[in-house]
Every structure is written in structure tokens, then in C-alpha cells.
Amino acid sequence: MSSPVRKITIQGMLLQFPFWFGCCTYFSFIVATLVDYGWGDGQAAGAITAMAVISMLIQPVYGYICDRFMSEKQLTVLLLMLAAVSFFGMPFSLGSGSRTLIWLNMTGIAVTAVQVGGLIDAWIVGLKQEHPSINYGIIRGTGSLSYALSAQLAGVITITFGHDARLWLGAVSFVMAAVVAINFRAARVVRTEATVFKDERRITDEKKGSHLRKKEKKSPGTLGGLEAVKRVFSSKQYNLLLAVSFFLLLGNFAMTTLLQLVIPEMGGTAAQIGTAVAVMAGSEVPLMLLVAFILKKIGFQRLLLFCSLAYVIRMFVTASATTVDGLIYAQLFQGITYAILLPLAINYLSQIIDESVRATAVTIYTAVTVSLSAIMANLITSSLLTGGISAQSILPLFALLTTCGLFLTLYGNVRKIW
């Protein structure tokens, strides 16, 4: 490992650790928190859906801003500081009993903290395009380890000191992440120079005998938002990876929400919710560290197929669990599903996307695979919960939906799209 790559890896790990530690204090407990403050199960799931809609709409905008006007580093630092303010304010909003204030605070988190993960990924993709030997799995694996530690600690803190203390801990973590981000090197920025034809006059290149058209370059930064999006979606590989990831993560996000409801339904506690999340995140670490090595041995197609099949098995195993312990043990499957899919996708994106639309491509990927899948998962979940169906009874439906991701993976392999 060269000196620049080693430095980037260490800085990336130091950034991921406090960021994901802070995220866990909110995302893994927000449904249970709202229910504790008097919201119904369906209302809590509906609130998460609304926040996911806001997040999905804003993510591509942030991506375009990074591609055209500012670096991922600059925007990440700004959003982390604003996220810390929202986290500090959340306990006061909850304590006031005003749902308007709670909605405003949640919206603040949706447009700040929720966005940072995708921006960091775009940042790392940019650095990986400069230094292909960077191992994203090692960097992101540190975040998973942090999430696991945070989940276990946050569950204990919630029982001992309440939701307020947990959220304040998250705010401090974001401030620490911002400090690290300020000292982390920015990725190279490539501004596309759009071209127009000055005239249609053909110029003959006598040497090669070919016909060329005279071009006149515009100034950097003239690539419009719609043009950037079209360029992103012009790749068949990108579109198919987007669809596969959407269906696989649909079940993943439904399960994240439902676990916070199913465990209490089975007589479990906040500490056991924390344990389930800790097992889930902790199991990611080994495979994230090894994905780059495994990818070289068996290739993208086979590894994605294995991951897709594991997702389907995981969902059916979770749906069939009848005890809290069974649900907790089922989360070990995270180590051969999400832990493979995320670094595999980031590695593949770094190879196929145009540097000039790097942030747009990664944030669109995040918007669809994280926000849109979360929207659909929570929309379906909240509708069924409102209709009187128990959280545990909803899991088999998402197990079936996850199989769509497996079929799309098989389609890509058979048609040799990858």
C-alpha cells in the first residue's frame, strides 16, 4: 500500500467511525422513540416514509452541486455541522410534545445527516478513481464496526438515561466527524466542458482522409442538470445495478423498521433492539474487509449473484423467526448481504461512471437504493400496520419482493450486461 493510499485509508476510517456512530443513535431507534412519545406504529412508519421522500428529492440536487460548484468535502463539512444542530434540538422538540417541531427537526435531519453517507461515498469514489488500489471495504467496514458499537451502547444509554442522552451523543459524534472531514483531502474535481458545433462545415483531414467537424469549447461548468442526469442513465450497467440494489435493499430497510416493532411485540426491550442492530452492523465488518480480495478471485457477476441469493434466504429466515433470539441471530446474514453489496457497488461504480458526473451518479444511486427503497418499504409497512396487520406478519411480503433483485441479477449475468 503506497503512502498516499495509506493516508487516505486512515483518514477515511477516522471519518467513517464518528459519522456512523452518530447515525446509529437516531436511525436505529427513531421508530421506537416516536412510539414511546405517543405516536402509533403506522404514524411512526409514515413519518419515516415522509423523511425518505424529502431525502430522495434532495440527494441528486446535492450531487449536482458537488459536480458543478463545490467539492464533496465542503458540502460534507457543512451538512455535518447542521446535522449536529438538528440532533441537539431533537430532544427539545420531543419534550415539547409539538408534532410540528418534531416534524421540523426530522426534516432538518433528513436534509443533512441522511445525505452525508452518499456524499462520503462519492468522495471515496473520486479518490478511488485517482488511486484504484484504495480498498473501500476497509474504510466502510470501520463505519460498520462503529455502528455496531453505537447500537449496543445506545440501547443501554436509552434504558439508563433516556432518548435525550442518546441523541446528544449523536450530535457530539457529528461534530467530531466534521473536524475529521476538514482535515481529509478532497477528491479531484472534474468540470465537464460541454461542446457545441460552430458550424456544420466539414473539414478534411488530408493526412487521415477523415471528415471532422470544427468544434468550439464552452467554458467549464456548462453541463446542465438534465444533461448530467442523462449522462448518468446512459449506462446499461448503471441502470441494472440500480434496479438490483433497489429490490435487495427494499427488504433490508423494511426489516430495519420492522425490527423496532417486532421485538417489542415479542416482549423484547430497547436493549435487545440495540443488540439486534449491533449484531447486524458487526457482522458486516469481516466481509467488508475481504470483498476486494474475493472480488479478484471470483469476479463481479458471481459475487453479486451470491449476495442476491443470500438476501432472499435472509429475508425468509427472518420472516420465519418466532423468538427475539431468533430475530437477533438472523441479523448475522447482514455479513453476507449488505456487507458485500455496498463495497461491490461502490467498486463497480468507480469503474463505469464518468468523473465529471461522479457525485450526481453516486447520489442518484443513493437516492434510489436508500431513499426510494426506504420510501416504498415504509409506505407499504405503514399502510399494512394502519390496516391492523402485525409487524411480524409483514416480513414474508418483503421476502417475496426481494426475489426480484435475484431475478434481475440472473438476467444481467445471462445477457452479459455486466
C-alpha positions as CSV (number, residue, x, y, z in Angstrom):
1,M,0.0,0.0,0.0
2,S,1.5,3.3,-1.1
3,S,1.9,6.2,1.2
4,P,-1.0,8.3,-0.3
5,V,-3.3,5.3,-0.3
6,R,-2.4,4.5,3.3
7,K,-3.1,8.1,4.4
8,I,-6.4,8.2,2.5
9,T,-7.4,4.9,4.1
10,I,-6.6,6.0,7.6
11,Q,-8.4,9.4,7.2
12,G,-11.4,7.6,5.6
13,M,-11.6,5.2,8.6
14,L,-11.4,8.1,11.0
15,L,-14.2,9.9,9.2
16,Q,-16.5,6.9,9.0
17,F,-16.2,6.0,12.6
18,P,-17.8,9.1,14.3
19,F,-20.2,9.6,11.4
20,W,-21.9,6.2,11.6
21,F,-21.7,6.2,15.4
22,G,-23.8,9.3,15.3
23,C,-26.2,8.0,12.7
24,C,-27.0,4.9,14.7
25,T,-28.2,6.9,17.7
26,Y,-31.0,8.2,15.5
27,F,-31.8,5.8,12.7
28,S,-31.9,2.6,14.6
29,F,-34.2,3.9,17.3
30,I,-36.3,6.7,15.8
31,V,-39.4,4.5,15.3
32,A,-39.2,3.1,18.8
33,T,-38.6,6.7,20.1
34,L,-41.7,8.1,18.3
35,V,-43.8,5.2,19.6
36,D,-42.6,5.9,23.2
37,Y,-43.7,9.6,22.7
38,G,-47.2,8.5,21.8
39,W,-47.1,8.0,18.1
40,G,-48.9,5.0,16.7
41,D,-46.9,2.3,14.8
42,G,-48.4,3.3,11.5
43,Q,-47.8,7.0,12.2
44,A,-44.1,6.4,13.1
45,A,-43.5,4.4,9.9
46,G,-45.4,7.0,7.9
47,A,-43.1,9.7,9.3
48,I,-40.0,7.8,8.3
49,T,-41.6,7.4,4.8
50,A,-42.1,11.2,4.6
51,M,-38.5,11.9,5.6
52,A,-37.3,9.4,3.0
53,V,-39.2,11.3,0.3
54,I,-37.6,14.5,1.3
55,S,-34.2,12.8,1.4
56,M,-34.7,11.2,-2.1
57,L,-35.6,14.6,-3.7
58,I,-32.6,16.5,-2.2
59,Q,-29.9,13.9,-2.8
60,P,-29.5,14.4,-6.6
61,V,-29.5,18.1,-6.0
62,Y,-26.6,17.9,-3.7
63,G,-24.8,15.6,-6.2
64,Y,-25.2,18.2,-8.9
65,I,-24.0,20.9,-6.6
66,C,-20.8,18.9,-6.0
67,D,-20.2,18.2,-9.6
68,R,-20.7,21.8,-10.7
69,F,-19.9,24.2,-7.8
70,M,-18.2,22.8,-4.7
71,S,-16.4,19.6,-3.6
72,E,-17.9,16.7,-1.7
73,K,-15.6,17.7,1.2
74,Q,-17.0,21.2,1.5
75,L,-20.6,20.1,1.4
76,T,-20.0,17.2,3.8
77,V,-18.5,19.5,6.5
78,L,-21.4,21.9,6.2
79,L,-24.1,19.2,6.4
80,L,-22.4,17.5,9.4
81,M,-22.4,20.8,11.4
82,L,-26.0,21.4,10.5
83,A,-26.9,17.8,11.4
84,A,-25.3,18.3,14.8
85,V,-27.6,21.3,15.4
86,S,-30.7,19.2,14.4
87,F,-29.6,16.4,16.8
88,F,-29.1,18.8,19.7
89,G,-32.6,20.2,19.0
90,M,-34.5,16.9,18.7
91,P,-34.8,16.1,22.4
92,F,-36.3,19.6,23.0
93,S,-38.8,19.0,20.2
94,L,-39.8,15.6,21.6
95,G,-40.1,17.0,25.0
96,S,-42.3,19.9,23.9
97,G,-45.0,17.5,22.6
98,S,-45.4,19.6,19.5
99,R,-45.6,17.4,16.4
100,T,-44.8,20.5,14.3
101,L,-41.5,20.9,16.0
102,I,-40.7,17.2,15.8
103,W,-41.5,17.3,12.0
104,L,-39.3,20.3,11.5
105,N,-36.4,18.6,13.4
106,M,-36.8,15.4,11.5
107,T,-36.8,17.3,8.2
108,G,-33.6,19.0,9.3
109,I,-32.0,15.6,9.9
110,A,-33.3,14.3,6.5
111,V,-31.7,17.1,4.5
112,T,-28.4,17.0,6.5
113,A,-27.3,13.7,8.2
114,V,-29.1,11.4,5.8
115,Q,-27.3,13.0,2.9
116,V,-23.8,12.7,4.2
117,G,-23.4,8.9,3.6
118,G,-23.9,9.3,-0.1
119,L,-21.5,12.3,-0.3
120,I,-18.8,10.4,1.5
121,D,-19.3,7.5,-0.9
122,A,-19.0,9.9,-3.9
123,W,-15.9,11.4,-2.2
124,I,-14.3,8.0,-1.8
125,V,-15.2,7.0,-5.4
126,G,-13.4,10.1,-6.6
127,L,-10.3,9.2,-4.6
128,K,-10.5,5.6,-5.9
129,Q,-10.6,6.9,-9.4
130,E,-7.3,8.6,-8.7
131,H,-5.9,5.7,-6.7
132,P,-7.6,2.4,-7.8
133,S,-5.8,0.4,-5.1
134,I,-7.9,2.1,-2.4
135,N,-9.9,-0.6,-0.6
136,Y,-13.4,0.9,0.1
137,G,-14.4,-2.1,2.1
138,I,-11.8,-1.4,4.8
139,I,-12.8,2.2,5.0
140,R,-16.6,1.5,5.2
141,G,-16.0,-1.5,7.4
142,T,-14.8,0.9,10.1
143,G,-18.2,2.6,9.9
144,S,-20.0,-0.8,10.3
145,L,-17.9,-1.6,13.4
146,S,-18.7,1.9,14.8
147,Y,-22.4,1.4,14.1
148,A,-22.4,-2.0,16.0
149,L,-20.7,-0.4,19.0
150,S,-23.1,2.5,18.9
151,A,-26.1,0.3,18.7
152,Q,-25.1,-1.7,21.8
153,L,-24.1,1.4,23.7
154,A,-27.2,3.4,22.6
155,G,-29.6,0.8,23.7
156,V,-28.0,0.8,27.2
157,I,-28.0,4.6,27.3
158,T,-31.6,4.8,26.3
159,I,-32.7,2.5,29.2
160,T,-30.4,4.2,31.7
161,F,-30.7,7.9,30.7
162,G,-33.5,8.1,28.1
163,H,-33.7,9.1,24.5
164,D,-32.3,12.6,25.0
165,A,-28.9,11.5,26.1
166,R,-28.6,9.1,23.1
167,L,-29.4,11.9,20.7
168,W,-27.0,14.3,22.3
169,L,-24.3,11.7,22.0
170,G,-25.1,11.5,18.3
171,A,-24.7,15.3,18.0
172,V,-21.2,15.2,19.5
173,S,-20.3,12.4,17.1
174,F,-21.2,14.6,14.1
175,V,-19.1,17.5,15.4
176,M,-16.2,15.1,15.7
177,A,-16.8,13.8,12.1
178,A,-16.8,17.4,10.8
179,V,-13.4,18.0,12.4
180,V,-12.0,14.9,10.7
181,A,-13.6,15.9,7.4
182,I,-11.9,19.3,7.4
183,N,-8.5,17.6,7.6
184,F,-9.4,14.9,5.0
185,R,-8.0,15.5,1.4
186,A,-10.6,16.4,-1.2
187,A,-11.1,14.3,-4.3
188,R,-10.1,15.7,-7.7
189,V,-12.8,17.8,-9.3
190,V,-13.5,17.4,-13.0
191,R,-15.7,20.0,-14.6
192,T,-17.1,18.9,-17.9
193,E,-16.6,21.2,-20.8
194,A,-19.7,20.9,-23.0
195,T,-19.1,21.4,-26.7
196,V,-21.2,22.9,-29.5
197,F,-20.6,22.9,-33.2
198,K,-19.6,26.3,-34.5
199,D,-20.8,25.4,-38.0
200,E,-21.6,22.3,-40.0
201,R,-18.8,22.9,-42.4
202,R,-16.8,19.7,-42.9
203,I,-13.0,19.9,-42.7
204,T,-11.0,17.3,-44.5
205,D,-8.0,15.9,-42.6
206,E,-5.8,15.2,-45.6
207,K,-3.4,13.1,-43.6
208,K,-6.1,10.6,-42.3
209,G,-8.7,11.2,-45.0
210,S,-11.4,11.5,-42.4
211,H,-14.1,14.2,-42.1
212,L,-14.2,16.2,-38.9
213,R,-16.5,19.0,-37.7
214,K,-15.0,22.1,-36.2
215,K,-15.7,22.4,-32.5
216,E,-15.7,25.3,-30.2
217,K,-15.4,24.6,-26.5
218,K,-17.6,26.4,-23.9
219,S,-16.3,27.4,-20.6
220,P,-16.1,24.7,-17.8
221,G,-19.3,24.1,-15.9
222,T,-21.8,24.4,-18.7
223,L,-23.1,20.9,-18.4
224,G,-26.7,21.3,-17.3
225,G,-28.5,19.3,-14.6
226,L,-30.7,17.4,-17.1
227,E,-27.6,16.7,-19.3
228,A,-25.8,15.3,-16.3
229,V,-28.7,13.0,-15.4
230,K,-28.9,11.8,-19.0
231,R,-25.2,11.0,-19.0
232,V,-25.6,9.0,-15.8
233,F,-28.5,7.0,-17.1
234,S,-26.9,6.3,-20.5
235,S,-25.1,3.3,-18.9
236,K,-27.0,-0.1,-19.0
237,Q,-24.7,-1.4,-16.3
238,Y,-25.5,1.5,-14.0
239,N,-29.3,1.2,-14.6
240,L,-29.3,-2.6,-13.9
241,L,-27.2,-2.2,-10.8
242,L,-29.6,0.5,-9.6
243,A,-32.6,-1.9,-10.1
244,V,-30.9,-4.9,-8.4
245,S,-29.8,-2.8,-5.4
246,F,-33.3,-1.2,-5.1
247,F,-35.1,-4.6,-4.7
248,L,-32.4,-6.1,-2.4
249,L,-32.4,-3.1,-0.2
250,L,-36.2,-2.8,-0.2
251,G,-36.3,-5.8,2.2
252,N,-33.3,-4.5,4.1
253,F,-34.9,-1.2,5.0
254,A,-38.3,-2.8,5.7
255,M,-36.6,-5.2,8.2
256,T,-34.7,-2.3,9.9
257,T,-38.1,-0.6,10.6
258,L,-40.0,-3.7,11.5
259,L,-37.4,-5.0,13.9
260,Q,-38.1,-1.9,16.1
261,L,-41.7,-3.1,16.2
262,V,-41.5,-6.9,16.1
263,I,-39.0,-7.2,19.0
264,P,-41.4,-5.3,21.4
265,E,-44.3,-7.3,20.0
266,M,-42.4,-10.4,21.1
267,G,-41.7,-8.9,24.6
268,G,-38.3,-7.6,23.8
269,T,-36.7,-4.3,25.1
270,A,-34.8,-1.3,23.7
271,A,-31.6,-3.0,24.7
272,Q,-32.5,-6.1,22.6
273,I,-33.3,-3.8,19.7
274,G,-29.7,-2.4,20.2
275,T,-28.3,-5.9,20.3
276,A,-30.1,-6.8,17.0
277,V,-28.7,-3.8,15.3
278,A,-25.2,-4.4,16.8
279,V,-25.2,-8.0,15.5
280,M,-26.4,-6.7,12.1
281,A,-23.7,-4.0,11.9
282,G,-20.9,-6.0,13.5
283,S,-21.4,-8.9,11.1
284,E,-20.7,-6.5,8.2
285,V,-17.1,-5.9,9.2
286,P,-15.3,-9.2,8.2
287,L,-16.8,-9.4,4.7
288,M,-16.3,-5.6,4.0
289,L,-12.6,-6.1,4.8
290,L,-12.4,-9.1,2.4
291,V,-14.7,-8.1,-0.5
292,A,-11.8,-6.6,-2.6
293,F,-9.9,-9.9,-2.3
294,I,-12.9,-12.1,-3.0
295,L,-13.8,-9.9,-6.0
296,K,-10.5,-10.5,-7.6
297,K,-10.9,-14.3,-7.1
298,I,-14.5,-14.9,-8.4
299,G,-15.4,-11.7,-10.3
300,F,-18.3,-9.3,-10.1
301,Q,-21.0,-11.4,-11.6
302,R,-20.6,-14.4,-9.3
303,L,-20.2,-12.3,-6.2
304,L,-23.4,-10.3,-6.9
305,L,-25.3,-13.5,-7.6
306,F,-24.2,-14.9,-4.3
307,C,-25.1,-11.7,-2.5
308,S,-28.6,-11.6,-4.1
309,L,-29.3,-15.3,-3.2
310,A,-28.2,-14.6,0.4
311,Y,-30.6,-11.7,0.6
312,V,-33.5,-13.9,-0.4
313,I,-32.5,-16.6,2.1
314,R,-32.0,-13.9,4.8
315,M,-35.5,-12.4,4.4
316,F,-37.2,-15.8,4.6
317,V,-35.2,-16.8,7.6
318,T,-36.1,-13.5,9.4
319,A,-39.8,-13.9,8.4
320,S,-39.9,-17.4,9.9
321,A,-38.3,-16.4,13.3
322,T,-40.6,-16.9,16.3
323,T,-38.5,-15.6,19.1
324,V,-36.4,-12.4,19.9
325,D,-33.3,-14.5,20.0
326,G,-34.1,-16.0,16.6
327,L,-34.6,-12.5,15.1
328,I,-31.2,-11.4,16.6
329,Y,-29.3,-14.4,15.2
330,A,-30.9,-13.9,11.8
331,Q,-29.2,-10.5,11.6
332,L,-25.9,-12.3,11.1
333,F,-26.9,-12.6,7.4
334,Q,-26.1,-8.9,7.1
335,G,-22.5,-10.1,6.9
336,I,-23.1,-11.8,3.5
337,T,-25.6,-9.4,2.1
338,Y,-25.3,-5.7,2.7
339,A,-21.6,-6.1,3.6
340,I,-21.0,-7.4,0.1
341,L,-23.4,-5.3,-1.8
342,L,-22.3,-1.9,-0.7
343,P,-18.5,-2.2,-1.4
344,L,-19.2,-4.2,-4.5
345,A,-21.5,-1.5,-5.9
346,I,-19.0,1.3,-5.0
347,N,-16.1,-0.5,-6.6
348,Y,-18.2,-1.1,-9.8
349,L,-19.4,2.5,-9.9
350,S,-15.8,3.8,-9.7
351,Q,-15.1,1.8,-12.9
352,I,-18.1,2.7,-15.0
353,I,-19.1,6.3,-14.2
354,D,-17.8,9.5,-15.8
355,E,-15.7,11.5,-13.4
356,S,-17.5,14.7,-14.5
357,V,-20.8,13.4,-13.1
358,R,-19.3,11.4,-10.2
359,A,-21.3,13.0,-7.4
360,T,-24.5,13.0,-9.4
361,A,-24.2,9.3,-10.2
362,V,-23.4,8.2,-6.7
363,T,-26.1,10.4,-5.1
364,I,-28.7,9.2,-7.6
365,Y,-27.7,5.7,-6.7
366,T,-28.1,6.5,-3.0
367,A,-31.4,8.3,-3.6
368,V,-32.9,5.2,-5.4
369,T,-31.3,2.4,-3.4
370,V,-31.6,4.0,0.0
371,S,-34.3,6.7,0.0
372,L,-36.7,5.3,-2.7
373,S,-36.4,1.8,-1.3
374,A,-37.0,3.1,2.2
375,I,-40.0,5.1,1.0
376,M,-41.6,2.1,-0.6
377,A,-40.7,-0.2,2.3
378,N,-42.1,2.2,4.9
379,L,-45.1,3.1,2.7
380,I,-46.1,-0.5,2.4
381,T,-45.3,-1.1,6.1
382,S,-47.3,1.9,7.4
383,S,-50.3,1.1,5.2
384,L,-50.4,-2.5,6.4
385,L,-49.8,-1.5,10.1
386,T,-52.6,1.0,9.9
387,G,-54.9,-1.7,8.4
388,G,-54.3,-3.7,11.6
389,I,-51.7,-6.2,10.3
390,S,-49.0,-7.0,12.8
391,A,-45.4,-6.1,12.1
392,Q,-44.3,-9.7,12.1
393,S,-46.9,-10.7,9.5
394,I,-45.5,-8.1,7.0
395,L,-42.0,-9.7,6.8
396,P,-43.0,-12.5,4.4
397,L,-44.2,-10.0,1.8
398,F,-40.8,-8.3,1.7
399,A,-39.1,-11.7,1.4
400,L,-41.0,-12.2,-1.8
401,L,-40.2,-8.7,-3.1
402,T,-36.5,-9.3,-2.5
403,T,-36.5,-12.2,-5.0
404,C,-37.0,-9.6,-7.8
405,G,-33.4,-8.5,-7.1
406,L,-32.2,-12.0,-7.6
407,F,-34.0,-12.4,-10.9
408,L,-32.6,-9.1,-12.2
409,T,-29.1,-10.3,-11.2
410,L,-29.6,-13.5,-13.1
411,Y,-30.9,-11.5,-16.1
412,G,-27.7,-9.4,-16.1
413,N,-25.5,-12.4,-15.9
414,V,-27.3,-14.3,-18.7
415,R,-27.5,-11.3,-21.0
416,K,-23.8,-10.4,-20.2
417,I,-24.7,-6.8,-19.3
418,W,-22.2,-6.6,-16.5
